[in-house]
Amino acid sequence: MDNINSWKVVLPDEMARVEKLAIAGGCSEEKFMLEAGEKIADAIFEWMGEKRKVCLVVGKGSNGGDAYAAGSILLGEGYSVRAISLFSEKEESALHRKMRLAFLKKKGKVERGSFDFRGDDLIVDGIFGTGFKGAVDGIAKEAIEAINASGKLVLAIDIPSGLDGASGQVRGCAIKADLTVALGLPKMGFFLREGWNQVGILRVENFGLPERFIEKAASEAELLDWGSLRLPQIVRKRHKYEAGYVVGFGGSKEMPGAARLCAKAVLRAGAGIVRLFSKDEIQASDEVISNMWDEAKWKKELARAQAVFVGPGLGSFSKEFLGARFKEIKQSCVIDADALVASYFPKGAILTPHLGEALRLLGLKTAPTESILFEKLRKFSKQKGVVVVLKGAPTIVFGPGEAPLIIPLGDPGMATAGTGDVLTGVIAALLAQKMKPYEAAVLGVSLHALAGEIAAMEKTSYCLIAGDLIEHLPGAFGLLHAF
């Protein structure tokens, strides 16, 4: 992955194994906990700004110790901090006890019983760590339900309590965090099933674990560090064909909007010219060149293009017809929607299915477990020589020979008709600007998701429509350009 930085995504048991290796190799568990406390406190300083009232809700394990360590630092900076301990002192570990006593020495208050958060600005969830499995019950269940009902900002330490860090399942209840500070490496359960609903904003922090031990961790996937992405370079002297010529095949009388959105996104994302072929006559925007389908003209323009897209609003075509078109394509291309039914795809193509389309590509009638699905998509990508963008929340990119790459961006308002067509256009534009297929897919998904987040700040997640993403692409480009 040239020029793309990422974090390993691991299972909780793997993270625990690596920590034990580090401690056996001479690292200090106490120093790890103190460093974790510093990183949590730093996140609170940045997030909350001015001094606020913080409540730590503390379990009996390492997460509770991390919470006390952070609380001590907050007290030293003038924050008002109290802790609610859910379990008796007899149940706490020795290191947990040491952190609690240090917190008390800093004049922190430890309470039991009532879950009244009306006087607090922030609740820190230090109840359970990633080792928790099963259903939450008893006082922990009572605490989690009270936290979720409080209406206060919630920071989860390492993982929202009650969430299964391996499967993403929630059995009974789990903390719904506004911010999760993942310690060491992010856990796979964050991105599966209910996990993405629970973690809120995700922040990854190292708690002092040396790099040599992180390298020993076996990952399930990778999490994109989107701040490492770079836009294609622009030279001052160029013409529209040098900016990128994209030819597309899509649109029909029944679905003209899909192709229009895609073609407009191509231009907004930086390509210099786009020509759209459609099986029916459709009215595109003034900037888009439109043609009815003509095989001879298609081949002529295809020979001049730097990138191609096929699929948005295309309607039904036979696999044989699509296969013949794809064999004509020698350029980088994006294939979406109705065109995903083809049995042949050009090498280096980028396929952008949602889950149902991905199952059809794999010949599956029902969805398997995520681990099986991801492995099948990895093999499909490698065998076919294509990039697969599995659209969803979050979107995951599979490239030949690459680990699944999770893109931790986007807004729930993007779950609306036409946003996938915009994505196809953005990726096609980046291909036309001479980006490699895998890098174009990753950058395209990220820009598309950032545009959705920016649009939602203005329109709200309730009112977002696909065209809003196109209008807010400049904000997404500007954000990445600032890096």
C-alpha positions as CSV (number, residue, x, y, z in Angstrom):
1,M,0.0,0.0,0.0
2,D,2.2,2.8,-1.3
3,N,1.7,6.0,0.7
4,I,-1.2,4.7,2.6
5,N,-0.8,4.3,6.4
6,S,-2.9,2.1,8.5
7,W,-3.2,0.3,11.9
8,K,-3.6,-3.4,12.3
9,V,-7.0,-4.5,13.4
10,V,-6.9,-7.5,15.8
11,L,-9.0,-9.8,17.8
12,P,-9.0,-9.2,21.6
13,D,-7.3,-12.4,22.3
14,E,-4.4,-11.5,20.0
15,M,-4.0,-8.1,21.6
16,A,-3.9,-9.8,25.1
17,R,-1.3,-12.3,23.7
18,V,0.9,-9.5,22.5
19,E,0.7,-7.6,25.8
20,K,1.7,-10.7,27.7
21,L,4.7,-11.1,25.4
22,A,5.7,-7.6,26.0
23,I,5.5,-7.9,29.8
24,A,7.4,-11.2,29.7
25,G,10.0,-9.4,27.6
26,G,10.6,-6.8,30.3
27,C,7.9,-4.2,29.8
28,S,6.0,-2.9,32.8
29,E,2.3,-3.4,33.2
30,E,2.1,-0.4,35.5
31,K,3.8,1.8,33.0
32,F,1.4,0.6,30.3
33,M,-1.5,1.6,32.5
34,L,-0.1,5.0,33.4
35,E,0.6,5.7,29.7
36,A,-2.9,4.6,28.8
37,G,-4.2,7.1,31.4
38,E,-2.2,9.8,29.8
39,K,-3.5,9.1,26.4
40,I,-7.1,9.0,27.7
41,A,-6.6,12.3,29.5
42,D,-5.1,13.9,26.3
43,A,-8.2,12.8,24.4
44,I,-10.4,14.5,27.0
45,F,-8.3,17.7,27.0
46,E,-8.6,17.9,23.2
47,W,-12.3,16.9,23.1
48,M,-13.6,18.9,26.0
49,G,-11.4,21.9,25.9
50,E,-12.0,23.9,29.1
51,K,-12.1,22.3,32.5
52,R,-15.2,20.3,33.0
53,K,-16.9,17.9,35.4
54,V,-16.0,14.2,34.7
55,C,-17.5,11.0,36.1
56,L,-15.5,7.8,35.9
57,V,-17.6,4.6,35.9
58,V,-15.2,1.9,37.0
59,G,-15.2,-1.9,36.9
60,K,-12.7,-4.1,38.7
61,G,-10.2,-4.8,35.9
62,S,-7.6,-3.0,33.8
63,N,-10.1,-0.7,32.2
64,G,-11.0,0.6,35.6
65,G,-7.3,1.1,36.4
66,D,-6.9,3.0,33.2
67,A,-9.8,5.2,34.2
68,Y,-8.3,6.0,37.6
69,A,-5.0,6.8,36.0
70,A,-6.7,9.3,33.6
71,G,-8.7,10.7,36.5
72,S,-5.5,11.5,38.4
73,I,-4.1,13.5,35.5
74,L,-7.4,15.3,35.0
75,L,-7.4,16.3,38.7
76,G,-3.9,17.6,38.3
77,E,-5.1,19.9,35.5
78,G,-8.0,21.3,37.6
79,Y,-10.9,19.2,36.3
80,S,-13.6,18.1,38.8
81,V,-13.5,14.3,38.8
82,R,-15.5,11.7,40.7
83,A,-15.6,7.9,40.2
84,I,-18.4,5.5,40.7
85,S,-17.1,2.0,41.5
86,L,-19.3,-0.9,40.6
87,F,-17.6,-3.6,42.5
88,S,-16.2,-4.1,46.0
89,E,-12.5,-3.4,46.8
90,K,-12.0,-7.2,47.4
91,E,-12.6,-7.9,43.7
92,E,-10.1,-5.4,42.3
93,S,-6.7,-6.4,41.1
94,A,-3.5,-5.1,42.8
95,L,-2.7,-2.7,40.0
96,H,-6.3,-1.4,39.9
97,R,-6.1,-0.8,43.7
98,K,-2.8,1.1,43.3
99,M,-4.4,3.4,40.7
100,R,-7.5,3.9,42.8
101,L,-5.4,4.9,45.8
102,A,-3.4,7.4,43.7
103,F,-6.7,8.9,42.5
104,L,-7.8,9.3,46.1
105,K,-4.5,10.9,47.0
106,K,-5.2,13.5,44.3
107,K,-8.4,14.3,46.1
108,G,-10.6,12.3,43.8
109,K,-13.9,11.0,45.1
110,V,-15.0,7.4,44.9
111,E,-18.7,6.7,45.3
112,R,-21.0,3.7,45.1
113,G,-24.7,3.2,44.4
114,S,-26.6,6.0,42.6
115,F,-26.2,6.6,38.9
116,D,-27.1,10.3,38.8
117,F,-25.1,12.0,36.1
118,R,-27.0,15.3,36.0
119,G,-24.0,17.3,37.3
120,D,-21.5,15.8,35.0
121,D,-20.3,17.0,31.5
122,L,-18.5,13.7,30.5
123,I,-18.8,10.1,31.5
124,V,-15.8,7.8,31.1
125,D,-16.7,4.2,30.6
126,G,-14.1,2.0,32.4
127,I,-16.4,-0.9,33.2
128,F,-15.3,-3.8,31.0
129,G,-12.4,-4.3,28.7
130,T,-12.0,-6.3,25.5
131,G,-11.8,-9.5,27.4
132,F,-15.5,-9.3,28.3
133,K,-17.8,-11.9,26.7
134,G,-21.4,-12.8,27.1
135,A,-24.4,-10.8,28.4
136,V,-24.2,-7.9,30.7
137,D,-26.2,-8.3,33.9
138,G,-26.5,-7.1,37.5
139,I,-25.1,-3.7,38.5
140,A,-23.1,-3.4,35.3
141,K,-26.3,-3.6,33.3
142,E,-27.9,-1.0,35.5
143,A,-24.9,1.3,35.1
144,I,-24.8,0.9,31.3
145,E,-28.5,1.6,30.9
146,A,-28.2,4.7,33.1
147,I,-25.2,6.0,31.2
148,N,-27.0,5.5,27.8
149,A,-30.1,7.3,29.1
150,S,-28.1,10.2,30.7
151,G,-27.8,12.3,27.5
152,K,-24.2,13.1,28.5
153,L,-21.1,12.7,26.3
154,V,-19.5,9.3,26.8
155,L,-15.9,8.2,26.3
156,A,-15.2,4.5,26.2
157,I,-11.8,3.2,27.2
158,D,-10.5,0.7,24.6
159,I,-14.0,-0.6,23.8
160,P,-17.6,0.3,24.7
161,S,-18.5,-2.0,27.7
162,G,-20.8,-4.8,26.7
163,L,-19.6,-4.9,23.1
164,D,-17.9,-8.2,22.0
165,G,-14.5,-7.1,20.7
166,A,-14.3,-10.1,18.3
167,S,-17.8,-10.4,16.8
168,G,-19.3,-7.0,17.3
169,Q,-22.3,-8.5,19.0
170,V,-24.2,-6.9,21.8
171,R,-26.0,-9.3,24.2
172,G,-28.4,-7.4,26.2
173,C,-26.9,-3.9,26.4
174,A,-23.6,-2.0,25.7
175,I,-22.3,1.5,26.1
176,K,-23.2,3.8,23.2
177,A,-20.0,5.9,23.1
178,D,-19.4,9.3,21.5
179,L,-15.7,8.6,21.4
180,T,-13.8,5.4,21.9
181,V,-10.1,5.6,22.6
182,A,-8.7,2.2,21.3
183,L,-5.6,1.2,23.2
184,G,-2.8,-0.4,21.3
185,L,-4.7,-1.6,18.2
186,P,-8.3,-1.3,17.1
187,K,-10.4,-4.5,17.7
188,M,-12.2,-6.3,14.9
189,G,-15.6,-6.1,16.7
190,F,-15.7,-2.3,16.3
191,F,-16.5,-2.8,12.6
192,L,-18.8,-5.8,12.7
193,R,-22.6,-6.2,13.4
194,E,-23.5,-3.7,16.1
195,G,-19.9,-2.5,16.7
196,W,-20.0,0.5,14.4
197,N,-23.2,1.8,16.1
198,Q,-21.5,1.7,19.5
199,V,-18.0,3.1,19.1
200,G,-18.7,6.6,18.0
201,I,-15.6,8.5,16.9
202,L,-12.7,6.2,17.0
203,R,-9.2,7.3,18.2
204,V,-6.3,4.9,18.3
205,E,-3.6,5.4,20.9
206,N,-0.5,3.4,21.7
207,F,-0.1,2.9,25.5
208,G,3.7,2.4,25.3
209,L,3.8,-1.0,23.6
210,P,7.1,-1.2,21.7
211,E,6.8,-1.5,17.9
212,R,8.6,-4.9,17.9
213,F,5.6,-6.4,19.7
214,I,3.0,-4.7,17.5
215,E,4.8,-6.3,14.5
216,K,4.2,-9.7,16.1
217,A,0.4,-9.1,16.2
218,A,-1.6,-11.2,13.7
219,S,-4.2,-8.9,12.1
220,E,-7.6,-9.6,10.7
221,A,-7.7,-6.4,8.7
222,E,-6.2,-2.9,8.5
223,L,-7.7,0.4,9.5
224,L,-7.0,3.4,7.3
225,D,-5.2,6.4,8.7
226,W,-7.0,8.8,6.3
227,G,-4.7,11.6,7.3
228,S,-1.9,9.9,5.3
229,L,-3.8,10.1,2.0
230,R,-2.5,12.4,-0.7
231,L,-4.4,13.9,-3.7
232,P,-3.2,13.5,-7.3
233,Q,-0.8,16.3,-8.3
234,I,-1.9,19.1,-10.5
235,V,0.4,21.0,-12.9
236,R,-0.2,24.6,-13.8
237,K,-0.1,24.1,-17.5
238,R,-2.5,21.4,-18.8
239,H,-5.6,21.0,-20.9
240,K,-8.8,19.1,-20.3
241,Y,-7.6,15.8,-21.8
242,E,-4.5,16.0,-19.6
243,A,-6.8,16.5,-16.6
244,G,-8.4,13.2,-17.5
245,Y,-10.9,11.9,-20.1
246,V,-13.5,9.6,-18.7
247,V,-16.0,7.5,-20.8
248,G,-19.0,6.0,-19.1
249,F,-21.8,3.6,-20.1
250,G,-24.9,3.9,-18.0
251,G,-28.3,5.4,-17.6
252,S,-31.6,4.4,-19.0
253,K,-35.1,5.8,-19.4
254,E,-36.1,4.2,-16.1
255,M,-33.0,5.4,-14.2
256,P,-31.5,8.5,-15.8
257,G,-30.5,10.1,-12.6
258,A,-27.9,7.5,-11.6
259,A,-25.7,8.2,-14.7
260,R,-26.2,12.0,-14.4
261,L,-25.0,11.9,-10.8
262,C,-22.0,9.7,-11.7
263,A,-21.0,11.9,-14.6
264,K,-21.2,15.1,-12.6
265,A,-19.2,13.5,-9.8
266,V,-16.5,12.7,-12.4
267,L,-16.1,16.4,-13.2
268,R,-16.4,17.6,-9.6
269,A,-13.6,15.2,-8.6
270,G,-11.1,16.6,-11.0
271,A,-11.4,15.0,-14.4
272,G,-11.3,17.3,-17.4
273,I,-14.0,15.8,-19.6
274,V,-16.6,13.0,-19.4
275,R,-18.6,11.4,-22.2
276,L,-21.7,9.4,-21.2
277,F,-23.1,6.6,-23.4
278,S,-26.7,5.6,-22.5
279,K,-29.0,3.0,-24.1
280,D,-31.8,5.7,-24.0
281,E,-31.6,9.4,-24.6
282,I,-31.2,11.1,-21.3
283,Q,-30.7,14.8,-20.4
284,A,-27.3,15.2,-18.6
285,S,-25.9,18.4,-17.2
286,D,-24.4,21.1,-19.5
287,E,-20.8,20.0,-18.8
288,V,-21.4,16.3,-19.7
289,I,-21.2,15.1,-23.4
290,S,-24.1,12.7,-23.9
291,N,-24.4,10.0,-26.6
292,M,-27.0,7.3,-27.3
293,W,-25.3,3.9,-27.4
294,D,-23.4,3.4,-30.6
295,E,-20.8,0.6,-30.7
296,A,-18.6,2.1,-33.3
297,K,-18.5,5.5,-31.5
298,W,-18.0,3.8,-28.1
299,K,-14.9,2.0,-29.4
300,K,-13.6,5.2,-30.9
301,E,-14.0,7.2,-27.7
302,L,-12.8,4.3,-25.6
303,A,-9.5,4.4,-27.4
304,R,-9.0,8.0,-26.3
305,A,-10.1,7.7,-22.7
306,Q,-7.9,7.4,-19.6
307,A,-10.6,5.8,-17.4
308,V,-14.0,4.2,-17.8
309,F,-17.1,3.6,-15.7
310,V,-19.9,1.1,-16.4
311,G,-23.1,0.4,-14.6
312,P,-25.0,3.3,-12.9
313,G,-28.6,3.2,-14.0
314,L,-27.7,0.9,-16.9
315,G,-30.7,-1.4,-16.7
316,S,-30.6,-5.0,-17.8
317,F,-28.1,-6.3,-20.3
318,S,-27.0,-9.9,-21.0
319,K,-23.8,-11.2,-19.4
320,E,-22.5,-11.8,-22.9
321,F,-23.0,-8.2,-24.0
322,L,-21.3,-6.8,-20.9
323,G,-18.5,-9.4,-21.2
324,A,-17.8,-8.2,-24.7
325,R,-17.7,-4.6,-23.6
326,F,-15.4,-5.4,-20.7
327,K,-13.0,-7.2,-23.0
328,E,-12.7,-4.0,-25.1
329,I,-11.6,-2.0,-22.0
330,K,-7.8,-1.7,-21.6
331,Q,-7.9,1.3,-19.3
332,S,-8.6,1.4,-15.6
333,C,-12.3,1.2,-15.0
334,V,-15.0,1.2,-12.3
335,I,-17.9,-1.3,-12.5
336,D,-21.0,-0.8,-10.4
337,A,-24.7,-1.7,-10.1
338,D,-26.3,-3.5,-13.0
339,A,-22.9,-4.2,-14.7
340,L,-21.8,-6.4,-11.7
341,V,-23.8,-9.3,-13.2
342,A,-21.0,-9.9,-15.8
343,S,-19.0,-13.1,-15.6
344,Y,-15.8,-11.4,-16.8
345,F,-14.1,-8.3,-15.5
346,P,-11.0,-6.6,-16.8
347,K,-7.8,-7.0,-14.8
348,G,-7.3,-4.1,-12.5
349,A,-11.0,-3.2,-12.5
350,I,-12.6,-1.7,-9.4
351,L,-15.9,-3.3,-8.5
352,T,-18.2,-1.4,-6.0
353,P,-20.9,-3.8,-4.7
354,H,-23.1,-3.5,-1.7
355,L,-23.5,-6.7,0.4
356,G,-26.3,-8.2,-1.7
357,E,-24.3,-7.6,-4.9
358,A,-21.1,-9.0,-3.3
359,L,-23.0,-12.2,-2.4
360,R,-24.1,-12.5,-6.0
361,L,-20.5,-12.1,-7.2
362,L,-19.4,-14.9,-4.9
363,G,-22.3,-17.1,-5.9
364,L,-23.7,-17.1,-2.3
365,K,-27.4,-17.2,-1.5
366,T,-27.1,-16.2,2.1
367,A,-24.5,-14.1,4.0
368,P,-21.9,-16.2,5.8
369,T,-20.1,-14.9,8.9
370,E,-18.0,-11.8,8.4
371,S,-14.7,-13.7,8.6
372,I,-15.7,-16.1,5.9
373,L,-17.1,-13.3,3.7
374,F,-13.9,-11.3,4.0
375,E,-11.8,-14.4,3.2
376,K,-13.9,-15.1,0.1
377,L,-13.7,-11.5,-1.1
378,R,-9.9,-11.6,-0.6
379,K,-9.6,-14.7,-2.7
380,F,-12.0,-13.3,-5.3
381,S,-9.9,-10.1,-5.6
382,K,-6.7,-12.0,-6.0
383,Q,-8.0,-14.6,-8.4
384,K,-9.7,-12.1,-10.7
385,G,-7.0,-9.4,-10.3
386,V,-9.6,-6.8,-9.3
387,V,-10.2,-4.3,-6.4
388,V,-13.5,-4.9,-4.5
389,V,-15.1,-2.0,-2.6
390,L,-17.6,-3.5,-0.2
391,K,-19.9,-0.5,0.4
392,G,-21.4,-0.2,3.8
393,A,-20.9,1.3,7.3
394,P,-17.9,1.2,7.3
395,T,-16.8,0.5,3.7
396,I,-14.1,-2.1,3.3
397,V,-11.6,-2.2,0.3
398,F,-10.1,-5.5,-0.9
399,G,-7.1,-5.4,-3.2
400,P,-5.1,-8.3,-4.7
401,G,-2.6,-9.4,-2.1
402,E,-3.8,-6.8,0.4
403,A,-5.5,-7.2,3.8
404,P,-9.0,-5.9,4.0
405,L,-8.8,-2.1,4.5
406,I,-11.5,-0.5,6.7
407,I,-12.4,3.1,5.9
408,P,-13.6,4.6,9.2
409,L,-15.5,7.5,7.7
410,G,-18.9,8.4,6.5
411,D,-22.3,9.5,7.8
412,P,-25.6,7.5,8.2
413,G,-27.4,10.0,6.0
414,M,-25.4,8.5,3.1
415,A,-27.7,5.5,3.1
416,T,-29.8,7.0,0.4
417,A,-30.3,6.4,-3.4
418,G,-27.6,7.6,-5.7
419,T,-24.7,7.9,-3.3
420,G,-23.1,4.8,-4.8
421,D,-23.3,6.4,-8.2
422,V,-21.4,9.4,-6.9
423,L,-18.8,7.1,-5.5
424,T,-18.3,5.5,-8.9
425,G,-17.8,8.9,-10.5
426,V,-15.3,10.0,-7.9
427,I,-13.2,6.9,-8.3
428,A,-13.3,7.1,-12.1
429,A,-12.0,10.7,-11.9
430,L,-9.1,9.7,-9.8
431,L,-8.2,6.9,-12.2
432,A,-8.3,9.4,-15.1
433,Q,-5.7,11.4,-13.1
434,K,-3.3,8.5,-13.3
435,M,-3.8,7.0,-9.9
436,K,-3.3,3.2,-9.5
437,P,-6.6,1.3,-9.1
438,Y,-6.1,0.3,-5.4
439,E,-5.0,3.8,-4.3
440,A,-7.8,5.4,-6.4
441,A,-10.4,3.2,-4.7
442,V,-9.1,4.0,-1.2
443,L,-8.9,7.7,-1.8
444,G,-12.2,7.8,-3.7
445,V,-14.1,6.1,-0.8
446,S,-12.4,8.4,1.7
447,L,-13.3,11.6,-0.2
448,H,-16.8,10.4,-0.8
449,A,-17.2,9.6,2.9
450,L,-15.7,12.9,4.0
451,A,-18.0,14.8,1.7
452,G,-20.9,12.9,3.3
453,E,-19.8,14.0,6.8
454,I,-19.3,17.6,5.7
455,A,-22.7,17.6,4.0
456,A,-24.4,16.2,7.0
457,M,-23.1,19.0,9.2
458,E,-25.0,21.5,7.0
459,K,-28.0,19.4,5.9
460,T,-28.2,16.9,8.9
461,S,-28.1,13.1,8.5
462,Y,-31.9,13.2,8.0
463,C,-31.9,15.5,5.0
464,L,-28.9,14.3,3.1
465,I,-29.3,13.4,-0.6
466,A,-26.8,12.1,-3.1
467,G,-26.4,15.4,-4.9
468,D,-25.2,17.0,-1.6
469,L,-22.1,14.8,-1.7
470,I,-21.1,16.3,-5.1
471,E,-21.6,19.8,-3.8
472,H,-19.5,19.1,-0.7
473,L,-16.6,17.3,-2.5
474,P,-14.6,20.5,-2.6
475,G,-14.7,20.5,1.2
476,A,-13.4,16.9,1.3
477,F,-10.6,17.7,-1.2
478,G,-9.7,20.8,0.8
479,L,-9.5,18.8,4.0
480,L,-7.0,16.3,2.5
481,H,-5.1,19.1,0.7
482,A,-4.5,20.7,4.1
483,F,-2.4,17.6,5.0
